[in-house]
């Protein structure tokens, strides 16, 4: 039984490692602790930022550019949500920003 337990534990660690935001991602310093979105299997992380969406988006764009992230796609929904797809080396992330002039929800979908 021990080998199965060890294998299960290794799988748990591997899944958790795969669901971590890359250290090179320019997360705003005032972003709150991430919360996993329900049904996302731990791959959808939601961060609350206590600043307006436009300011956070501009900061994020600068950080992505200086951090070597390639902007693969950039669209704005009819309701104003911004959806980005960014890539660095072999990692592609989907990033969405919603909110208003006082707060932003930064949603990152991990590979």
C-alpha positions in Angstrom: 0.0 0.0 0.0 2.8 2.4 0.6 3.8 2.8 -3.0 0.2 3.8 -3.9 0.2 6.4 -1.1 3.5 7.8 -2.3 2.2 7.9 -5.9 -1.0 9.7 -4.8 1.0 12.2 -2.8 3.3 12.8 -5.7 0.2 13.4 -7.9 -1.2 15.9 -5.5 2.1 17.8 -5.4 2.3 17.8 -9.2 -1.2 19.1 -9.6 -0.6 21.9 -7.1 2.6 22.8 -8.8 0.9 23.0 -12.2 -1.7 25.4 -10.7 0.7 28.0 -9.6 1.0 31.4 -11.2 4.5 31.8 -12.8 6.8 34.0 -10.7 7.5 36.1 -13.8 3.8 37.1 -14.1 3.5 40.8 -13.2 0.8 40.5 -10.5 0.0 43.9 -9.0 1.6 44.3 -5.5 -1.7 45.2 -3.9 -3.6 42.2 -5.3 -5.2 40.2 -2.6 -4.6 36.5 -2.0 -5.9 34.4 -4.9 -9.1 32.5 -4.6 -9.7 29.5 -6.8 -12.9 29.9 -8.9 -15.5 27.2 -8.3 -15.4 24.5 -10.9 -12.0 25.6 -12.2 -10.1 22.7 -10.8 -7.6 25.1 -9.1 -6.5 26.5 -12.5 -8.7 29.6 -12.4 -7.3 32.1 -9.9 -9.1 35.3 -8.9 -7.3 38.3 -7.4 -9.0 41.4 -6.1 -7.2 44.6 -6.6 -8.4 47.8 -4.7 -7.8 50.1 -7.7 -9.7 50.9 -10.9 -9.6 48.5 -13.9 -8.1 51.0 -16.3 -5.1 51.8 -14.0 -4.6 48.1 -13.2 -4.8 47.2 -16.9 -2.2 49.8 -17.9 0.2 48.6 -15.1 -0.3 45.0 -16.2 0.4 45.8 -19.8 3.7 47.5 -18.8 4.7 44.6 -16.6 3.9 42.0 -19.3 6.0 43.9 -21.9 9.0 44.4 -19.6 8.7 40.8 -18.3 9.1 39.3 -21.7 5.4 38.2 -22.0 4.0 38.2 -25.6 0.5 39.5 -26.0 -1.2 36.8 -28.2 -4.7 38.3 -28.1 -6.5 41.3 -26.6 -10.2 41.9 -26.7 -12.8 43.8 -24.8 -16.3 42.4 -24.3 -19.4 44.4 -24.9 -19.8 44.8 -21.1 -16.2 46.1 -20.8 -14.3 43.0 -19.5 -10.8 42.9 -21.0 -9.6 39.4 -22.1 -5.9 38.9 -22.8 -4.0 35.8 -23.8 -0.3 36.0 -22.9 2.6 33.7 -23.5 6.2 33.5 -22.2 8.4 30.6 -23.2 6.1 27.5 -23.1 3.5 29.0 -20.7 0.3 30.5 -22.1 -2.2 32.2 -19.7 -5.6 33.6 -20.1 -6.1 36.9 -18.2 -9.4 38.7 -17.7 -10.0 42.0 -15.9 -13.4 43.2 -14.8 -14.4 45.9 -12.4 -15.0 49.6 -12.2 -13.1 52.8 -11.2 -12.5 51.6 -7.6 -11.8 47.9 -7.8 -10.6 45.2 -10.2 -11.0 41.5 -10.4 -8.0 40.0 -12.1 -8.8 36.4 -13.3 -6.0 34.2 -14.4 -6.6 30.8 -16.1 -3.5 28.6 -15.8 -2.5 26.0 -18.3 
